[in-house]
Amino acid sequence: MKRGIGVAAAHNCNIFDNHDAVAWWYSWKSKAGFSRGFCHDPKTALDHARDDLGKEFVPMFHPTIPPQPFDEETEDNLQKAKYLLTLNEPEKVNSGNMTAIDAAILWPKIVTIAKNYNLPIVGPCSTSRNGHKWYKEWLSHCTEMYGEPCHFDFTCFHFYYYPYPCGDNIPAWACIGPDVEMLKKTVRRWYNWFGKPLWITEFACLGGMPCGEEGNMEIMKKVTPYLDASDVVFRYAWFSVNREPNNTNEVEWSKIKKSTCLNNSRLENAKSVGDCYRHASQSSKCNRPFFFSYNKKIDDCYCSTDSCEQIVKSHLNILVQNISQDSSKLTPVGEHVYDRTCLKVKC
């Protein structure tokens, strides 16, 4: 099956339990998203997704190759993988932020690792509008350095469009067009440019004006039949499980930026949001439901000792647990395409 989904940090251990039509997932990292997320037992959750539910995890080297020797989870994921995803949006400063020449310098190491684990290589996953220029520069640098273009087995890009019909205020490039014609043109161009099958690792309704739940459902409805039928699209993944308003699962955790709770207890040795959660779960000082305060580097993590009755401004962010939500439950967006019915009928 082609259909996959992106999961940066799982909101609980059972996020895939209702994703009957999803065959694979990735996390933008070499780890599977459970250890970075709100899961008390990441290894058991990963084994459950793979062994009980039959989902395939595809590791990704982003923003670069993980430190070597690889940690236990990365090593296990590479041993069990069927493909290797590489750099994510390297052309964007606020995303991958890697120059084409730096990617060319790095690439032989990626090829060596892929060979060691017998993994086909998915080329850098860039944006559909700006990635082509970066790709050409990258391959040109490879040829200058090594006498031939860098090796990869698949190309990869992301796309975001508004559903058709689009309003007069939507530029032509942002509108998917009748019969998803703009997407079809983009897929043909990428295939003609590089002659490789395609992975599309992010797609959704383009953020902004018409893109609430309804806009995302419309994009899914129009796009997935074409992607399923395409001979050149090898795999595709919706963006994403938890990112609103295109989330396929209920959002169990929400964020309050630049704030903290007045009455906090520090959680030691927390190197990720997942560590914050697991340490808090073992602490009698932390209020239930949880309120975490953390900084972006995740070297400071606190839990509120009360129900965060007083919020104060801070360099930290608060993550609030919404116990009325169940992040293994699908939203209408998730139900619309990623369900059993769409395995049998055209959605």
C-alpha positions as CSV (number, residue, x, y, z in Angstrom):
1,M,0.0,0.0,0.0
2,K,1.1,3.5,-0.8
3,R,-0.6,5.4,2.0
4,G,1.4,6.7,5.0
5,I,1.4,9.5,7.5
6,G,3.8,11.8,9.4
7,V,4.1,11.6,13.2
8,A,6.6,13.9,14.8
9,A,5.8,13.2,18.4
10,A,3.0,10.7,19.2
11,H,0.3,12.1,21.6
12,N,-0.1,8.6,23.1
13,C,1.1,5.0,22.6
14,N,-1.9,3.9,20.5
15,I,-2.1,6.5,17.7
16,F,-2.3,3.9,14.9
17,D,-5.0,1.7,16.4
18,N,-7.7,3.2,14.1
19,H,-5.6,3.8,11.0
20,D,-6.6,0.8,9.0
21,A,-5.6,2.3,5.7
22,V,-2.2,3.5,6.7
23,A,0.6,1.1,5.8
24,W,3.6,3.1,6.9
25,W,4.7,6.2,8.8
26,Y,7.8,8.4,9.4
27,S,8.7,10.9,12.0
28,W,11.3,13.2,10.3
29,K,13.9,11.4,12.4
30,S,15.6,8.0,12.7
31,K,13.5,7.3,15.8
32,A,9.8,6.4,15.4
33,G,8.1,9.3,17.2
34,F,7.0,7.4,20.4
35,S,10.1,8.2,22.5
36,R,9.8,11.9,21.5
37,G,6.1,12.0,22.4
38,F,3.7,11.3,25.2
39,C,4.1,7.5,25.5
40,H,5.0,5.8,28.7
41,D,6.5,2.8,27.0
42,P,7.9,3.7,23.6
43,K,9.5,0.4,22.7
44,T,6.3,-1.5,23.4
45,A,4.3,1.0,21.4
46,L,6.7,0.7,18.4
47,D,6.5,-3.1,18.6
48,H,2.7,-2.9,18.7
49,A,2.6,-0.6,15.6
50,R,4.9,-2.9,13.7
51,D,4.0,-6.4,14.8
52,D,0.4,-6.2,15.9
53,L,-0.9,-3.6,13.4
54,G,1.5,-4.3,10.6
55,K,2.7,-0.7,10.1
56,E,6.1,0.0,8.6
57,F,8.4,2.7,10.0
58,V,10.6,4.5,7.5
59,P,13.6,6.2,9.2
60,M,14.8,9.6,8.0
61,F,18.2,11.4,8.3
62,H,17.1,14.9,9.1
63,P,18.6,17.5,9.4
64,T,21.7,15.3,9.0
65,I,23.0,11.8,9.8
66,P,22.4,10.9,13.4
67,P,25.5,10.6,15.7
68,Q,27.4,7.4,15.3
69,P,27.6,4.8,16.6
70,F,23.8,4.8,16.3
71,D,21.7,4.6,19.5
72,E,19.8,1.4,20.1
73,E,16.5,2.5,18.6
74,T,18.1,4.0,15.5
75,E,20.1,0.8,14.9
76,D,17.0,-1.4,15.3
77,N,15.0,0.9,13.0
78,L,17.6,0.7,10.3
79,Q,17.9,-3.0,10.6
80,K,14.1,-3.4,10.2
81,A,13.7,-0.7,7.6
82,K,12.9,-1.2,3.9
83,Y,13.8,2.3,2.7
84,L,15.8,5.3,3.9
85,L,14.4,8.8,3.8
86,T,16.9,11.6,3.7
87,L,17.1,15.4,4.1
88,N,13.8,17.3,4.7
89,E,13.3,20.6,2.9
90,P,17.0,21.4,2.7
91,E,16.3,24.5,0.6
92,K,14.4,26.2,3.4
93,V,16.3,28.1,6.1
94,N,13.6,27.5,8.7
95,S,13.5,23.7,8.0
96,G,16.4,21.5,6.7
97,N,18.6,24.5,5.9
98,M,21.4,22.7,4.1
99,T,23.1,24.1,1.1
100,A,23.4,22.0,-2.1
101,I,27.2,21.8,-1.8
102,D,27.0,20.6,1.8
103,A,24.5,17.9,0.8
104,A,26.9,16.8,-1.9
105,I,29.7,16.6,0.6
106,L,27.5,14.6,3.0
107,W,26.0,12.2,0.5
108,P,28.7,9.5,0.2
109,K,28.2,8.8,3.9
110,I,24.5,8.4,3.4
111,V,25.1,6.0,0.5
112,T,27.5,4.0,2.6
113,I,25.0,3.7,5.4
114,A,22.2,2.7,3.0
115,K,24.4,0.0,1.5
116,N,25.4,-1.3,4.9
117,Y,21.7,-1.8,5.7
118,N,20.7,-2.7,2.1
119,L,18.2,0.2,1.9
120,P,17.1,2.0,-1.2
121,I,17.6,5.8,-0.9
122,V,14.8,8.3,-1.1
123,G,16.4,11.6,-2.2
124,P,15.9,14.9,-0.3
125,C,12.2,15.7,0.3
126,S,11.9,19.3,-0.9
127,T,9.0,21.6,-1.6
128,S,7.3,21.2,-5.0
129,R,7.8,24.8,-6.0
130,N,11.4,25.6,-4.9
131,G,13.0,22.2,-4.5
132,H,13.8,21.6,-8.2
133,K,16.4,24.4,-8.3
134,W,18.1,23.0,-5.1
135,Y,18.1,19.5,-6.6
136,K,19.8,20.7,-9.8
137,E,22.5,22.5,-7.8
138,W,23.0,19.5,-5.6
139,L,23.4,17.1,-8.5
140,S,25.7,19.5,-10.3
141,H,28.0,19.7,-7.2
142,C,28.0,15.9,-7.0
143,T,29.1,15.7,-10.6
144,E,31.8,18.2,-10.0
145,M,33.1,16.3,-7.0
146,Y,32.6,12.7,-8.0
147,G,32.3,12.7,-11.8
148,E,28.7,11.7,-11.7
149,P,25.4,12.7,-9.9
150,C,24.8,11.5,-6.4
151,H,23.0,8.2,-6.2
152,F,19.4,7.9,-5.1
153,D,16.5,5.6,-6.0
154,F,13.5,7.9,-5.6
155,T,12.8,11.6,-5.7
156,C,10.6,13.2,-3.0
157,F,8.6,16.4,-2.6
158,H,5.8,18.0,-0.6
159,F,2.7,19.8,-1.9
160,Y,0.1,22.0,-0.4
161,Y,-2.9,23.4,-2.5
162,Y,-6.2,25.0,-2.0
163,P,-9.2,22.9,-3.1
164,Y,-10.9,23.7,-6.4
165,P,-12.8,25.9,-7.1
166,C,-10.5,28.6,-5.6
167,G,-11.4,32.2,-5.0
168,D,-10.1,35.1,-7.0
169,N,-7.7,36.0,-4.2
170,I,-5.9,32.6,-4.6
171,P,-2.9,32.7,-7.0
172,A,-2.9,30.1,-9.8
173,W,0.0,28.1,-8.4
174,A,-1.8,27.6,-5.1
175,C,-5.0,26.2,-6.6
176,I,-5.1,22.5,-7.3
177,G,-7.3,23.1,-10.3
178,P,-10.1,21.0,-11.8
179,D,-9.4,17.3,-11.7
180,V,-6.3,18.1,-9.6
181,E,-4.6,19.3,-12.8
182,M,-1.9,21.4,-11.0
183,L,-0.8,18.4,-9.0
184,K,-0.7,16.2,-12.1
185,K,1.5,18.7,-13.8
186,T,3.9,18.8,-10.8
187,V,4.2,15.1,-10.6
188,R,4.9,14.8,-14.4
189,R,7.5,17.5,-14.2
190,W,9.3,15.9,-11.3
191,Y,9.3,12.5,-13.0
192,N,10.5,14.0,-16.3
193,W,13.3,15.9,-14.6
194,F,14.8,13.0,-12.6
195,G,13.3,9.8,-14.1
196,K,12.7,8.4,-10.6
197,P,9.6,7.1,-8.9
198,L,8.2,9.7,-6.4
199,W,7.6,9.8,-2.7
200,I,5.3,12.6,-1.5
201,T,5.9,12.8,2.2
202,E,3.8,15.8,3.0
203,F,0.5,17.0,1.6
204,A,-2.5,18.8,2.9
205,C,-4.6,21.9,2.3
206,L,-2.4,24.9,2.0
207,G,-2.6,26.8,5.3
208,G,-4.6,29.9,5.4
209,M,-8.0,31.2,4.3
210,P,-10.2,28.2,3.1
211,C,-8.3,25.5,5.0
212,G,-10.2,24.3,7.9
213,E,-11.4,20.8,8.4
214,E,-13.6,21.1,5.3
215,G,-10.8,22.2,3.1
216,N,-8.5,19.4,4.2
217,M,-11.3,16.8,3.7
218,E,-11.8,18.2,0.2
219,I,-8.1,17.9,-0.7
220,M,-8.0,14.3,0.6
221,K,-11.1,13.4,-1.4
222,K,-9.8,14.8,-4.6
223,V,-6.1,13.9,-4.4
224,T,-5.9,10.3,-3.0
225,P,-7.6,8.6,-5.9
226,Y,-5.1,10.1,-8.3
227,L,-2.1,9.3,-6.0
228,D,-3.3,5.7,-5.6
229,A,-3.7,5.2,-9.4
230,S,-0.5,7.0,-10.4
231,D,2.3,4.7,-11.8
232,V,5.0,7.1,-10.9
233,V,3.9,8.0,-7.3
234,F,5.4,5.2,-5.2
235,R,4.3,6.4,-1.8
236,Y,2.6,9.3,-0.1
237,A,2.0,10.6,3.4
238,W,-0.6,13.0,4.8
239,F,0.6,15.9,7.0
240,S,-0.1,14.9,9.7
241,V,-1.4,13.0,12.7
242,N,-1.4,15.9,15.2
243,R,-1.0,19.2,13.4
244,E,-4.3,21.2,13.4
245,P,-6.4,21.8,11.4
246,N,-5.3,18.9,9.2
247,N,-4.8,16.4,12.0
248,T,-6.2,12.9,11.5
249,N,-6.3,12.1,15.2
250,E,-7.7,14.0,18.1
251,V,-5.2,16.4,19.6
252,E,-4.5,15.3,23.2
253,W,-2.0,18.0,24.0
254,S,-2.1,21.7,23.2
255,K,0.5,24.5,23.6
256,I,0.5,27.9,25.3
257,K,3.6,29.8,24.0
258,K,6.0,31.9,26.1
259,S,4.3,31.0,29.4
260,T,4.8,28.8,32.4
261,C,2.7,27.8,35.5
262,L,3.5,29.7,38.7
263,N,3.9,26.6,40.8
264,N,6.3,24.2,39.2
265,S,8.6,21.2,40.0
266,R,11.7,20.7,37.9
267,L,12.1,17.3,36.1
268,E,15.7,16.3,36.0
269,N,17.5,14.7,33.0
270,A,14.7,15.4,30.5
271,K,16.1,15.6,27.0
272,S,12.8,15.5,25.1
273,V,9.1,16.2,25.7
274,G,8.7,12.5,25.9
275,D,11.2,12.4,28.8
276,C,9.2,15.2,30.5
277,Y,6.1,13.1,30.3
278,R,7.7,9.8,31.5
279,H,9.5,11.5,34.4
280,A,6.3,13.4,35.4
281,S,4.3,10.1,35.3
282,Q,6.6,8.8,38.0
283,S,6.5,11.9,40.2
284,S,3.9,12.4,42.9
285,K,4.5,16.2,42.8
286,C,3.1,16.6,39.3
287,N,-0.6,17.5,38.9
288,R,-2.9,15.2,36.9
289,P,-3.8,16.1,34.1
290,F,-0.3,17.3,33.3
291,F,0.9,20.8,32.6
292,F,4.5,20.8,31.3
293,S,6.7,23.9,30.8
294,Y,9.8,23.5,28.6
295,N,12.1,25.4,26.3
296,K,12.9,24.5,22.7
297,K,16.2,22.9,23.5
298,I,14.5,20.6,26.0
299,D,17.2,21.2,28.6
300,D,14.6,22.7,31.1
301,C,11.4,20.9,31.9
302,Y,8.9,21.5,34.7
303,C,5.5,20.1,35.7
304,S,2.9,22.1,37.5
305,T,2.1,21.0,41.0
306,D,-1.4,22.3,40.7
307,S,-3.9,22.8,37.8
308,C,-1.8,25.7,36.5
309,E,-4.1,28.1,38.3
310,Q,-1.7,31.0,37.6
311,I,0.0,31.4,34.3
312,V,3.0,33.8,34.0
313,K,5.0,35.1,31.0
314,S,8.2,33.1,30.4
315,H,10.8,32.0,27.8
316,L,9.2,28.6,28.2
317,N,6.1,27.0,26.6
318,I,3.3,25.1,28.3
319,L,2.0,21.8,27.1
320,V,-1.5,21.1,28.4
321,Q,-3.0,17.6,28.6
322,N,-6.6,17.5,27.4
323,I,-8.0,14.4,29.1
324,S,-11.3,14.7,27.2
325,Q,-9.4,13.8,24.0
326,D,-8.2,10.4,22.9
327,S,-5.4,10.7,20.3
328,S,-6.0,7.2,19.1
329,K,-9.4,8.3,17.9
330,L,-9.7,9.7,14.3
331,T,-11.1,13.1,13.5
332,P,-13.5,13.6,10.6
333,V,-10.4,14.4,8.5
334,G,-8.9,11.0,9.5
335,E,-12.1,9.1,8.9
336,H,-12.6,10.7,5.5
337,V,-9.9,8.8,3.6
338,Y,-7.8,6.8,6.0
339,D,-10.5,4.2,6.9
340,R,-11.6,0.8,5.8
341,T,-14.1,2.0,3.3
342,C,-11.5,3.6,1.2
343,L,-9.7,0.4,0.8
344,K,-12.7,-0.9,-1.2
345,V,-14.2,2.1,-2.8
346,K,-12.9,5.2,-4.5
347,C,-13.2,8.1,-2.1
